[in-house]
Amino acid sequence: MRKIFTPQYPVYISSFAAVGGYEERRGPLGELFDLASDDDRFGERTWERAEGEMGRVCLNLAMKKADISPADIDLLLAGDLQNQCVATSGGLLTFGIPFIGLYGACSTLTEGLCTAAAYLSADSTLSRCAVVTSSHNCAAERQFRTPLEYGAQRTPSAQWTATAAGAFILGRYGRACIRGSLPGVMTDGYVRDGANMGAAMAPAALDTILRYFSLSGKRPSDFDLIVTGDLGAVGSEILCEMLGERLPGAERIHADCGLLLYDRDGRDFHSGGSGCGCSASVLAAKILPEICRGELHDVLFLSTGALMSPSSVQQGQNIIGIAHAVHISAV
């Protein structure tokens, strides 16, 4: 899609919920989460099953807020970081909602919001869609890097995969409206270091932001915030430097979910947070409530993803970046 998608029918985010783990509860947004675990296990025996339970609890919370049941949701779009999205399928199995599994790495949230908005706009008979994304630090470390028990040392550019989930109910009414969306273009930042994903994703974020403003005719001053999913400290610095050269003013309203989620001064989270649950939990815990309260009016929200696998990194392939954008505004 080489143009901004504007829903034919108004699409609103009517309900949302954020669930986090122990470290997320201790962070700057901890009190804003709907629920946080004391031990990151959520009552399960394995980290992988814990992530599935986290998504299940999160969707239940969002439905409870909207006073609806699974039978009221026409379509479920969800994904995670695990192989074949098994956390999502295992955790959300019992809901019985028609399901489309998504994998866009850490960009999965906005991939889901873009797709759900398109479904609702294209078919007036659909009333509600749900979008759920999650990630778990321990499960992601075991799959992409080394198990925590190994005690590997992390480089300063490395990011901390969030143990978090976000769930969103999209429908025909609400206090936050999806005005438009722009799918990202795959971008090669010529980075091969799996511990430096922020640098790999920054060019993709830049490309989507520049395309959005070029296609929409809007200016940075038309927005309260431009939020990226999880570039962290390294990627955010790169992005802001490039924005200052290409789109002056945009860098001054930039915020990054990977930097909002954790207190990097009080705890060693290296470059900041990452993972599907990072941008999802920050959107549900902080950004959307501020939009609903009228504290923010227009936000350009991007989840950024590093399209990589353990094998691709070990084989020395470049890490491809992607960033999808959603314009969310107050009603």
Secondary structure as UniProt FT lines:
FT   STRAND          11..20
FT   HELIX           22..25
FT   TURN            28..29
FT   HELIX           30..32
FT   STRAND          35..36
FT   TURN            42..43
FT   HELIX           47..66
FT   HELIX           70..72
FT   STRAND          75..79
FT   HELIX           83..85
FT   HELIX           86..92
FT   HELIX           93..95
FT   STRAND          99..101
FT   HELIX           105..107
FT   HELIX           108..122
FT   TURN            124..125
FT   STRAND          129..135
FT   HELIX           137..144
FT   HELIX           148..150
FT   TURN            156..157
FT   STRAND          160..161
FT   STRAND          164..171
FT   STRAND          176..182
FT   STRAND          187..188
FT   TURN            194..195
FT   HELIX           197..216
FT   HELIX           220..222
FT   STRAND          225..228
FT   HELIX           232..246
FT   TURN            248..249
FT   HELIX           250..253
FT   STRAND          254..256
FT   HELIX           257..260
FT   TURN            264..266
FT   TURN            270..271
FT   STRAND          273..274
FT   HELIX           276..282
FT   HELIX           283..287
FT   HELIX           288..292
FT   TURN            293..294
FT   STRAND          298..307
FT   HELIX           310..314
FT   TURN            315..316
FT   STRAND          320..330
//
